[in-house]
Amino acid sequence: MKVGDLVRITRASIGVPKGSIGLVLECITHGNKYDHGLGDCTWGIKLSGCKPKYTRRYLEMDLEVVSASR
C-alpha cells in the first residue's frame, strides 16, 4: 500500500461503516517503540463524503486496496 491508493475500510468504526471507500493521503510512522506486530505505520485516509480537511487514521490490517496508483 502507498500514498494515492484507493482503499476500502474492512472494520466498522464510529461514523464509518464497513465497506467505506477512501484515498490514502499519508503514512504516519511510529518506529519500533510501540511495534506490536501491527505494521510499521498508520495510514491517514481521506474518506469519501467527509469534510475537506478531515482525515482518519487506520492500521494496514483494517484496509483493503481497491485500486493502486502507479
N, C-alpha and C positions, 0 to 999 in steps of 0.2 A: 504494500500500500504506500502511496506517496501523495503529496500535495497536488490537488487538481482532480483526483479520482472522485467519481460519483459513488456513494455508498448507501446501503440500506441498513437501518438500525434493527438489530436482531433481538434486543431486550427492551421491553417497555419500561418507561420511567414516567415520573410525574409530568404531565403535559405533552409527552411524546409517545405516541402509540408504537407498538412493534410494527415494522414494515415501513416506517417513515423514510423518506429519501433526503440526503444531504450532500454537500460538497465539502471535501477535505480542504481546510484552509491552512493548517499548521500542525507541526509535530512539536509537542512540548516535552522535552527530555527531562528526566528526573534523576538520571545517573543510576548508580548501583546502591545508593544509600537506602532506598526503600524498595529495592527489587524483590518481589515475592513471586517471581515466575510469571508475571502478567504482561511481559513485554518491556521494551526499553523506552517507550514514550506513550504519552497520552495524546490523542488526536483532537484538534479543535475543528468542530464540524459546524457549518452554516446550514441549518435545516430549511427545507423548502417551506415557504409561507410564514416565516418568522420575521421579526423586526430586522431592519438592515444591519445594525451593528451587533446583533445578538448571536453569540455562538455558544455551543455546548461542548463539553469535553467527554470523550468516550475512550474506553480501552479498546485495543485492537480486537479482542475476543468478542466484543459487542457489535462489531461492524462486518458487513459483507460487501465486497467490491462489486458494483453493478457494471460500471464502465471505467476502464483505466485510461488515464491520459498518457500521451506519448512522450 
